[in-house]
């Protein structure tokens, strides 16, 4: 069911993009510098593209800038989570060590001090 919804939404987006492309198919000229400044400097770079390519290109560039910005902004949170995860694992290992659990050499199961005292009268080390 969710895949059907996903495909319907993608189809609607595709139709909208096609409509925008047809409605904005006129050619536009993109220039790096205004004409007056290009005449003063003696060079100019320009490119003629359909308007929908310019619109979609601007949207894609904006999304990329946003993704990169958010990735860099969240870096400190990911680093803190990674540090806390390592600390949690270290504390878990230390907790197991301090509880005094040990492996029974005969069965391979974990055995604590009280059970060891009850079973064989010796304190595990």
N, C-alpha and C positions, 0 to 999 in steps of 0.2 A: 504494500500500500504506500509506504513512504517513498519507494523508488518511483512509483507512478506520479506522486506529487512532485518529486524532484524533476522528472522528465517534463511534466507539464510546465513547471516554472521555467526550466531551461528553454522550452519551446516558445513561451511567451517572451522571454528576453531576446531570443533570436529573431522573432518577428519584429519586435520593437527596434532592434538594431538595424534590420533590413529597411524598415520604414524610415528611420532617421537617415540611413545612407541614401535612399532614393530621394528624400526631401532635400538633402544637402549635398547634391552631387556637383554643384557649381565649383569651378576651379578658383582657388584663391592663391595669391602669391605671398609667401612668407619671406620676410627680409630680416637679416640680422641687425642692420642699422637703418635708421631713417634715411630717406633720399638725400636730404641736405648734408647729413654727416658723411654719407657714403661719397658724395661729390667732394667734400673737403678732404677726406682721407685717401680718396682715389681707388678704393676697392669696396665691393659689396658682394655679399653672398645671398642669393635668393633661390627659392624653390617653389614651384607651382604644384599644388596638391588639391584633390577634392576636399571640400569642407568637412565631410564626415570623417576623413582620415585625420584631419587636424583635431576634430572634437574627440575622437576615440584615442588618439595619441595623447592628448592632454589628460584624459581620464586615466589612462594607463600610467602615465608618468606621475600623476598625483597619487594614485594607489601605491606605486612603488616607493615614493617618498614617504608616504604615511606608514607603510609597513616597516621601512628601515628606521624611521623615527621611533616608532613604537618598540621595535626590537632593541634599539639602543637605550630607550627610556626604561625598559623592563629588565635590563641587564643586572642592575643592582639587586633586584628582587630574586632573580634566578640564582645569582651568586649566593645570596643569603640562604635561600632554600637548600642549595647544594651543601653549604657549610652546616646547616642545621641537620640535614640528613646524615652527613658523616658523623656529626656529634652524637646523634641519636643512636646510630649503629655502634659507636664506641662505647656509649653508656650502657647499651643493651649487653654488649660483650662483658663489660666490667661487672654489671649486675649479675650475670650468670656466674662469673668467676667468684664474686663475693658471696653468693648464695651457697657455695660449696658443693655444687652438683658435680658428680663424677660419673664416669662410665664404668659399669660393672664389666670386668674383663671376660667373664664367662658368658654372659648373655648379650652384652653390647648395649644394654639399656642404661638409662640414667638412674642413679641411685643417690639419695641424699643421706646426710649423717644419721638422722634418726632411724631410718630404715636399716642402715648398715649396723647400727648398734643393736637393734632388735634381732637381726638375722644372725650375725656372727659374733657380736660382742666387741668388735673392733671399731675404732674411729678411723674413717677414711682420711687419707692425706693426699 
